Amino acid sequence: MKLNGAVLIFLIVALAFAGWTRGATAQTETFLVYVSQTLKHSGLSPGEHVLSFSTPVEIPGARLPAGPYIFRLLGERLVQVQSVTRSKVYATFFTIPSYGTGDESRERIKFELTGEDALPRIRAWYLPWSTGHEFLYPKPKRKPAEREEPREREDEIGVGWR
């Protein structure tokens, strides 16, 4: 069977596109954003920082709609996120030390995109001249097809069990 050039090119492009889209959903993309001081809030302690997002974002344990939030350090590795009015606590979670890239004299946030439908999630938060805070997320649950069925095994005396 002979294929003309146009059909062959179409097949190559279709196969390449299929492989590219499959790889794109499995990849994780990260990007670094520098924080600018645009909102002035009185009454903030040294461990409190106002961060404002123009799009919804994800933090461990919560999805935040667009808007300003107070990110508060409760301890060396404990972060709490609350509304700027302090009327609602969205999440309190542990972090691990992170040594990021970029201008260490500026506050910055590392975001992660995991898929087409996923919200940008905050992967790390870096304060000026200090070790950053890497946010910890639970591992994604495996689909039932990916789970392994328990196999019957025999012990040393030949008795089968599950």
Buried (B, 14 or more C-beta within 10 A) or exposed (E): EEEEEEEEEEEEEEEEEEEEEEEEEEEEEEEBBEBEEEEEEEEEEEEBBBBEBEEEBBBBEEEBEEEBBBBBBEEEBEBBBBBBEEEEEBBBBEBEEBEBEEEBEBBBBBBBBBEEEEBBBBBBBBBEEEBBBBBEBEEEEEEEEEEEEEEEEEEEEEEEEE
